[in-house]
Amino acid sequence: MNKHKSIDHQLRATWQAVAKVYNEQAVKHDSTMATAFVLLNIDKEKGTPSTALGPLMGMEPTSLSRILKNMEDKGAISREKNPDDGRSVIIKLTAYGKEMRKVSKGHVIQFNETVVNNVTEKDLEGFFNVTSRINELIADKEIYKEINKKAV
């Protein structure tokens, strides 16, 4: 199969290009794309329980722990006991974290506006339809359904 006609190759190559662009911007602020992603997923007013953050972002706890430790060391977040559950903590943005969140959000908005201004509405709608359908097929375990039946 020609890799340029392979859906997974195009998704992976495009995501790697997007990640590179975001990381190039993040490094200008002594940050990373992963840190920016965390900043954007923490409720800016109430904070977010640490146990909810990983699933919210589709991130493994070990990776997230490392990022949170780094963010805490840089003063972007603080940890407070969860009043509803003494076993967990709430991750809250500090003033610096809120400022960095604004920067991150600005880069995401600029990225989206640039794509929207350079792609037809029909093509963009098709992109969202295709990616939504791919996610449904994966969630419904339809991709390897026949292979899995034969293996049993």
C-alpha positions, 0 to 999 in steps of 0.5 A: 500500500502506498503510504501517502494513501494510507489513512493512518500514515496521513493522520500520524504525519499530520499530527506530528507536524501539528505537534512540531508547530505547537512545540516550536511556539511553546519553547518560546515560552519555556514550555511544551505542547504537553504542558499547554495541553494540560493548562487548557484542560484545567478549569481556570476557575475551580481547578480540576481533580487530578484523577479526572485530568488524565482521562479528560486528556487521554493521557497515562497517569505516569506521563501526567504526573511528570508534567504536573510536577514540572508545572508545579516546579515552574509555578504554573499550578498548585495542588489543594486537597479535594474537599469532596474526596480527601484521597485526591487533590484539585489541580489549580492554575496559579496567576502565572498558570492562567497567563500561560493558559491564555498564551496557549489558547491564543496559539490554538485559536491562531492555528484553527483560524489559519486552517479555517481560512485556508480550507473550504467549509465543505472540506472542513466538514468532511474532515470532521465527519471522517475523523468522527467516524474513525473514532466511532469505528474504533470505540465500537471495536469495528476496525478488527472485528473479523480478525478478533472473531477468527482469533477466538 
